[in-house]
Amino acid sequence: AGAQPSYDDVVAEVSAHLLEIGAAAGAVELWIDPGIGFGKGIEDNLRLLRRLPELCGLGIPVLLGVSRKSFIGTITGRPVED
């Protein structure tokens, strides 16, 4: 596995990236996924979830795929299968 990315402001950086993708898609209907659990530490994931309204305010539908993410098991102390 490669090194985990580092973010100065994970929400701003993910938002900017998602807006770039949205602009490139043009008129194509698009849903964006902020990538919860992919290349982000626990704090980055929690920051994205806490500030989800900002991502939803980008004007592009947001889809979260958070099932079976290891960080959820870490913060709850439960197996991710639960």
C-alpha positions as CSV (number, residue, x, y, z in Angstrom):
1,A,0.0,0.0,0.0
2,G,1.2,3.5,-0.8
3,A,1.6,6.4,1.6
4,Q,-1.7,7.9,2.9
5,P,-2.3,11.4,1.4
6,S,-2.1,14.4,3.7
7,Y,-4.6,17.2,3.5
8,D,-4.4,20.8,4.7
9,D,-8.2,21.1,4.5
10,V,-9.8,17.8,3.4
11,V,-13.2,19.3,2.8
12,A,-12.0,22.2,0.6
13,E,-9.7,19.9,-1.3
14,V,-12.3,17.2,-1.9
15,S,-14.9,19.9,-2.8
16,A,-12.5,21.4,-5.4
17,H,-11.8,18.0,-6.9
18,L,-15.5,17.2,-7.1
19,L,-16.3,20.5,-8.7
20,E,-13.6,19.8,-11.3
21,I,-15.1,16.5,-12.1
22,G,-18.6,18.1,-12.3
23,A,-17.3,20.8,-14.7
24,A,-15.6,18.1,-16.9
25,A,-18.9,16.1,-17.0
26,G,-20.8,19.0,-18.5
27,A,-24.4,18.2,-19.2
28,V,-24.0,14.5,-18.2
29,E,-26.0,13.7,-15.0
30,L,-23.5,13.1,-12.3
31,W,-23.5,12.0,-8.7
32,I,-20.3,12.7,-6.7
33,D,-18.8,10.6,-4.0
34,P,-16.3,12.3,-1.6
35,G,-14.5,9.0,-1.1
36,I,-15.1,8.3,2.5
37,G,-12.5,5.8,3.6
38,F,-10.3,6.0,0.5
39,G,-6.9,7.5,1.2
40,K,-8.1,9.4,4.3
41,G,-7.4,9.0,8.0
42,I,-10.2,8.8,10.6
43,E,-10.1,12.5,11.3
44,D,-10.4,13.3,7.6
45,N,-13.4,11.0,7.2
46,L,-15.1,12.5,10.3
47,R,-14.4,16.0,9.1
48,L,-16.0,15.2,5.7
49,L,-19.0,13.7,7.4
50,R,-19.4,16.6,9.8
51,R,-19.2,19.1,7.0
52,L,-21.4,17.1,4.6
53,P,-23.8,20.0,4.1
54,E,-21.0,21.9,2.4
55,L,-20.5,19.1,-0.1
56,C,-24.2,18.9,-0.7
57,G,-24.2,22.6,-1.3
58,L,-22.0,22.2,-4.4
59,G,-25.1,21.8,-6.6
60,I,-24.2,18.2,-7.6
61,P,-26.0,15.2,-6.0
62,V,-23.8,13.5,-3.3
63,L,-23.7,9.7,-2.8
64,L,-21.9,8.3,0.3
65,G,-20.6,4.8,0.3
66,V,-19.9,4.2,4.0
67,S,-20.8,0.6,4.6
68,R,-18.1,-1.7,6.0
69,K,-15.5,1.1,6.3
70,S,-12.8,0.3,8.7
71,F,-12.8,3.7,10.4
72,I,-16.4,3.1,11.5
73,G,-15.3,-0.1,13.2
74,T,-12.5,1.8,14.8
75,I,-14.6,4.5,16.2
76,T,-17.5,2.2,17.3
77,G,-15.3,-0.7,18.5
78,R,-17.5,-3.1,16.5
79,P,-16.7,-5.3,13.6
80,V,-17.4,-3.5,10.3
81,E,-19.7,-6.4,9.3
82,D,-22.1,-5.2,12.0
